Amino acid sequence: MMLDRETWRRNLESICLPVGALLLSLVLFGLFCAFAGANPFGVYESIYTAAFGSSRAWQNTLIRAAPLMLTSLCTLLPAHLGLTIIGNEGALVVGGLGAIAAGLTLQGNAPLVVQIGMALAALICGGVWIGLVGFLRHYRGVNETISSLLMNYIAIALLNHLVSGPWRDPSSLNKPSSFPIANADLLGTLPGTRIHYGLVYGIIACVLAYILIKRTTFGFAARTAGGNIRAARIAGLPVGQLTLAICFLAGSCAGLAGMVEVAAVHGRANESLNANYGYSGILVAFIARQNPLAATAIAVILGGILTSGGILQRAHNLPDATVLVFQGIVFLVVMYSESLFGRLSIFKERPGTRKVKPAAVQV
């Protein structure tokens, strides 16, 4: 089916503005590095080398990208309903706690049973966590952005309490941690690589999210309610049920990211579970402009940036947190670019260029 000019302009705009925002972010980050006494071009080269310069670098990047794909859906899915949820980190943490509880409880069963149990526990815990945000928004009018942000701190406090108290392994002296999951119950890696199966979970989740939002009646109803909630209510759409369902699914994805971190990376729950993947997932969702398929590519790019923190510290004498500065710059520029959609004349049809079909002449 041929696309008209207006559709082409919208598609071109949706590509050019995010790409332009990323390029501008690189320029601003280069200026920051220059003021810090580092060669910006050397920094760019180091980031590329650490992220994509070798097979090992690619594997590290994809390992970081897996949780980013999942946590991005926690912001991306509710955005189609007109909600701005940033509780990704909290959902990831409670999902990890649910996974460790299930893993230790089911220990001794077949590894597949334990892994399925951990995944289900993470899905439910993360889903209920963000589902509560949706409930407060729809039935009590509580702003979802503020409530989801505050719930992050509750989740982190709960994590610290459990791993330092009731769940603490006495052998974890310097770094309080829970008891470990048995090696046989951990997620395996893709053949011939160090990449765990969490990457597969992330890709599948993004594909399913795209199908749900773009190719199903449920997704159409969610997008309709997000476009005009009053019209949706008049049309008889169950806005409350849509809100709860979308928020539960969004939280489930972030909760699954917590299970991946517990069962494939750390092997136990500790403060490392709070690794800011949730906050980075928000950035992935905004850059991808709520497109689940685009989120997979953006997650890989951002995952590569996250892996470069160490090399920037060693090769350029920059703080390890420099990559967080980069993320902050990208987030601010992308947020600003959002305000430009529909305003730049280059993406608007020039007056007088639209062809008007002549009216039929009656004889």
JOQUI-V23582 format. One record per pair of residues at least 24 apart in sequence whose C-alpha atoms are under 8 Angstrom apart, sorted by sequence separation. I is the first residue (numbers start at 1). J is the second residue. If there is no record, write none. Layout:
i j
I J
I J
This chain:
i j
98 122
254 278
97 122
95 121
96 122
95 122
98 125
94 122
95 123
95 124
95 125
94 125
95 126
94 126
91 125
92 126
91 126
94 129
91 127
91 129
90 129
91 130
87 130
283 327
280 327
287 334
205 253
283 331
286 334
286 335
87 145
85 144
86 145
198 257
84 144
85 145
83 144
84 145
87 148
90 151
91 152
94 155
83 145
86 148
87 149
90 152
93 155
97 159
198 260
85 148
86 149
87 150
89 152
90 153
93 156
85 149
87 151
88 152
90 154
91 155
87 152
90 155
94 159
90 156
93 159
198 264
197 264
196 264
115 185
114 185
115 186
115 187
111 184
112 185
187 260
107 181
111 185
104 179
107 182
111 186
104 180
187 263
188 264
104 181
186 263
187 264
103 181
107 185
185 263
186 264
100 181
186 267
210 291
103 185
181 263
210 292
209 292
210 293
183 267
182 267
207 292
181 267
206 292
207 293
180 267
181 268
206 293
180 268
179 268
180 269
206 295
178 268
179 269
206 296
177 268
178 269
177 269
178 270
177 270
203 296
176 270
177 271
202 296
175 270
176 271
175 271
139 240
138 240
138 243
163 269
163 270
135 243
134 243
135 244
134 244
160 270
159 270
160 271
159 271
131 244
134 247
131 245
133 247
131 247
130 247
131 248
130 248
156 274
129 248
127 247
128 248
130 250
131 251
127 248
130 251
126 248
127 249
129 251
127 250
128 251
127 251
128 252
126 251
127 252
126 252
127 253
125 252
126 253
123 251
124 252
126 254
127 255
123 252
126 255
122 252
123 253
125 255
126 256
67 198
124 255
63 195
66 198
67 199
70 202
77 209
123 255
62 195
63 196
66 199
69 202
73 206
122 255
123 256
59 193
65 199
66 200
69 203
122 256
59 194
60 195
63 198
66 201
67 202
70 205
59 195
63 199
66 202
70 206
73 209
77 213
122 258
62 199
66 203
69 206
119 256
122 259
119 259
81 222
118 259
80 222
81 223
80 223
81 224
82 225
83 226
81 225
82 226
81 226
82 227
80 226
81 227
79 226
95 252
95 254
96 255
99 258
100 259
91 251
95 255
96 256
99 259
91 252
94 255
95 256
96 257
97 258
98 259
81 243
92 254
93 255
95 257
96 258
100 262
88 251
91 254
92 255
95 258
96 259
99 262
100 263
91 255
92 256
94 258
95 259
96 260
99 263
78 243
81 246
89 254
92 257
93 258
96 261
88 254
92 258
96 262
91 258
92 259
78 246
100 268
77 246
78 247
100 269
77 247
77 249
78 250
97 269
74 247
77 250
96 269
76 250
74 249
75 250
74 250
73 250
74 251
96 273
74 252
74 253
73 253
74 254
93 273
73 254
93 274
71 253
72 254
70 253
71 254
70 254
89 274
70 256
71 257
92 278
67 254
70 257
89 276
89 277
90 278
68 257
89 278
67 257
88 278
89 279
66 257
67 258
87 278
88 279
67 260
86 279
88 281
67 261
88 282
86 282
71 277
72 278
75 281
76 282
71 278
74 281
75 282
72 280
73 281
74 282
68 277
72 281
76 285
67 277
68 278
71 281
72 282
75 285
76 286
80 290
70 281
71 282
72 283
79 290
68 280
69 281
72 284
73 285
68 281
72 285
77 290
76 290
69 284
76 291
68 284
76 292
73 292
72 295
69 295
69 296
69 299
65 296
68 299
66 299
65 299
65 300
68 303
64 300
65 301
65 302
62 300
65 303
61 300
64 303
65 304
63 303
64 304
62 303
61 303
62 304
64 306
61 304
64 307
60 304
61 306
58 304
61 307
60 307
51 303
52 304
51 304
50 304
51 305
48 304
51 307
47 304
50 307
51 308
47 305
50 308
47 308
50 311
46 308
47 311
46 311
47 312
46 312
18 287
43 312
46 315
18 288
43 316
14 289
39 316
38 316
38 317
38 318
36 318
29 325
29 326
29 329
25 326
28 329
25 329
25 330
22 330
25 333
21 330
24 333
22 333
21 333
22 334
21 334
18 334
21 337
18 337
17 337
17 341
14 341
13 341
13 347
12 347
10 347
9 347
9 348
6 349
